[in-house]
Amino acid sequence: MAAMDVVLTWGPERTRPEFDRLRDTFPDIDKSAAARALGAAAKVIDDAENLAREVKTGRMSMQQAESKLLENRAWLSPEQASRAQNQGMYYDWREYGE
């Protein structure tokens, strides 16, 4: 899903609004469809951050966390799930340390 790639973007490109970056791929997308797609992608990152505690405490492996992210998300690729979980780990570390 292109919206997931937009949400996963790091670096200077991240300063551009997500809607504009999604429109680069889908110029005709309406705001409502874009909001739904970007919202679904942001939820993956939120879920990954929530799973970070489980990974950090050893109750779950990274692979299990990535598999959890893939559940009921046929549009999410394994590579995107892996990147999302890595970002979730970073966000958790930034918020709570260790």
C-alpha positions in Angstrom: 0.0 0.0 0.0 1.4 3.3 -1.1 0.1 5.1 2.0 2.2 2.8 4.2 5.3 3.8 2.3 4.4 7.4 2.8 3.9 6.9 6.6 7.2 5.0 6.8 9.2 7.7 5.1 12.1 9.2 7.1 14.4 12.0 6.2 13.8 15.4 4.7 10.9 14.2 2.6 9.0 13.6 5.8 8.5 17.4 6.1 6.1 17.4 3.2 2.5 16.6 4.2 1.6 13.0 3.9 -1.4 13.8 1.7 0.8 15.6 -0.8 3.2 12.7 -0.9 0.4 10.2 -1.5 -0.9 12.4 -4.3 2.4 12.0 -6.0 1.5 8.4 -6.5 -2.3 8.8 -6.9 -2.9 12.3 -8.3 -6.7 11.7 -8.4 -7.2 10.5 -4.9 -9.8 12.4 -3.0 -9.2 13.6 0.6 -11.5 11.1 2.2 -9.9 8.1 0.6 -6.4 9.5 1.4 -7.4 10.1 5.0 -8.7 6.5 5.3 -5.5 5.0 3.7 -3.1 7.2 5.7 -5.1 6.5 8.9 -4.8 2.7 8.3 -1.1 3.1 7.8 -0.7 5.2 10.9 -2.5 2.5 12.9 0.1 0.0 11.9 2.8 2.3 13.4 0.7 2.7 16.5 0.3 -1.0 16.8 4.0 -1.6 16.3 4.9 0.9 19.0 2.4 -0.9 21.4 4.1 -4.3 20.5 7.5 -2.8 21.3 7.1 -3.4 25.0 6.3 -7.1 24.4 9.4 -7.4 22.3 11.6 -5.5 24.8 10.5 -7.7 27.7 11.1 -10.9 25.7 7.4 -11.9 25.7 7.4 -11.7 21.9 10.1 -11.8 19.2 10.4 -9.2 16.4 9.2 -11.8 14.0 6.1 -12.5 16.1 5.4 -8.8 16.3 5.7 -8.4 12.6 3.4 -11.3 12.0 0.9 -9.7 14.4 1.0 -6.5 12.3 0.3 -8.5 9.1 -2.8 -10.1 10.6 -6.0 -8.9 8.8 -4.0 -6.5 6.7 -3.7 -8.2 3.2 -2.4 -4.8 1.9 0.6 -4.8 4.2 3.8 -6.4 2.9 6.2 -8.3 5.1 8.9 -5.7 4.4 6.6 -2.9 5.4 5.6 -4.8 8.6 9.3 -5.1 9.4 10.0 -1.5 8.8 7.0 -0.5 10.9 8.1 -2.7 13.8 11.5 -1.2 13.7 10.0 2.3 13.8 7.7 1.2 16.6 10.8 0.1 18.6 12.4 3.4 17.9 9.4 5.4 19.0 9.1 3.3 22.2 12.8 3.8 22.9 12.4 7.6 22.3 9.4 7.7 24.7 10.5 5.4 27.4 14.3 4.8 26.9 16.2 1.5 27.1 
